[in-house]
Amino acid sequence: MIRVGLGYDKHVLTEGRRLIMGGIEIPFEKGEDGHSDGDVLLHAITDALLGAAGLGDIGSYFPPEDQKWKNADSKILLKTCWSDVKNAGWKLGNLDCVIALEKPKFLPYREQVRQSIADNLGCSKEQVFVKAKTGEKLGDIGQGKAVEVWCVCLLESKN
């Protein structure tokens, strides 16, 4: 059996926060404003995996109103959920992710981000792909006010 999951997340970009994508800090004057560390890429991946496995979503696991998760490392959130997905009998086929971000350029960090995600999931880098698109100066993405991510995953039954 195979299942597909779709994950999505969006955060405002603000000064005084770090920009973290896939567990990697990317130098920039703004970062994601979120309850945890704001890593929109790992949040979208986590939701895609949980959705494909039918196990809920990141908000049901780590409610934003729970102060225990304030500034939490999103790698830990991902690993916790991924453990539950694996324990439910699933293995990863692949992930394909799109980041919508006007600045900074993502391409110089792509391979490092792919490796970080693969390391956190215990899979090969070839199972993970991440690409970025700009907002072409349109809307909150194009004006540099926000970042959003979509992720699809394919899970395969271990049986």
N, C-alpha and C positions, 0 to 999 in steps of 0.2 A: 504494500500500500504506500502511496505517496500523498503528501499534503502540501499545499502552498499557503504561505502566510504573508500578510502585508503589514508593514509597520510604518508609522508616520510620526514625526515630531517637529515642533517649531518653537523657537525661542527668540525673544528680543535680544539684540546685541546692545551691550551697555559698557561704558567705561568702568574700570575697576574690577572687572572679572576676567578670568583666563578663558581663552578660546581653546576648547578641547574637542578633538574629533577622533573617535575610535581609540580613546585612551592616550592620545598623543597631544601634547600642548603645542599649538601653532602660534608663533610670535605675531601679535597684533595688538592694536591699542584698545580693542573691545573684545568682550567675551560673552558667552551665553548667560542670560539671567534665568536661573532656574532654582528649584528647591534643592536639588542635589548639586553636583558640579556642573550640570547643564549640558553634558555631552549628548547632543541631539542625535548623533550617529549611533551611539550605543543604545540610546533609548529606542530608536526606531528598530534596530536589530532585535532588541529584547522583545518588543511588541510583536514583531513578525514571527519570531520563534514560538512565543507563547500562543499566539493566535493559531498558527499552523497545528500546534499540538492540542488546541482546545483547552488551554489551561488558564485563560484569563488575559490580563494585560498588566503592564508595569504599574499602573495606578492601584490595581487591586492587591498587588504584592507589596508595594511601597507607597502608601497613601501620602500625598503631599502635606496633609494636615498633621502627620506624625512627625514631631520634631526630631525623632531618632534618625530620620533620613536627611536632615538639613546638611547640605554640603557633602553628602555621601559620594564616595568614589563610584562612578557608574560601572567600572570594571567589576566591582564586587556585586552590584545589582545584576549585571549580565551573567556572571558566573553562577550566582544563586539560582536564577531562572533556568539557565542552560542545564544545570544539574537536574532540575525537576523534569525538564523536557527529555533528557537522556533516560532518566529513571522511568519515564512513562513509555519507553520503548522506541524512541526515535533517534535517528542519526542524521547529520547534516548532509544534504546533497550539495547545495550551494547558496550563497547570498549574492544579491545584486543590489547596490545602493546608489542613490542619486542625492547629492548635496546641492542645494540651491543657496548660493552665497556670492555676493558681488565682489567682496574683498575679504581676505587676501587670496591670492591665487593658491589653489589647492594642489595642483599637479606636483610641485616639488616635494610634497609630503605624502603622496599617494602610496608609494611602496611601503613606507614606514607604517602608515595607518593600516594597510592591508595585513602586514605582518603582525601588528599589535592585535588586531581582531582575531586573526588565526591563532595566535598564541593564547588568547583568552578563551577561545572555544576548543582548543586542542585539535585543530584541523590544519590542513595544508593551506598555504596562501593562495593556491590555485582555486580553492573553493570560495574565495572571497573577492568580490570586485567592488570598487568604489569609484565613482566619477562625479565631477562637479559641473554645474551649469551656473551662469550668472543670471540675473534678472533683467539684463539688457537695460538697466537704469529705470525699469518700471516697477511700481509697487513698493512695498516695504522691503522686499529682497533687493531690488535694483537700487534702492536709495540707501542701502547699507544699514537698515534698521533691524533686520531679522535674518535668521538662518533657518532653513527647513530641510528635512531629509525624508525620503521615501526609501523603503527597503522591502524587497521580496525575498523569501527564502523557500527552498524546497527541502522538505523533510522526508526521509524514507524510513519505513518500518524496519526495525532491527531483525524482525523474524523472517 
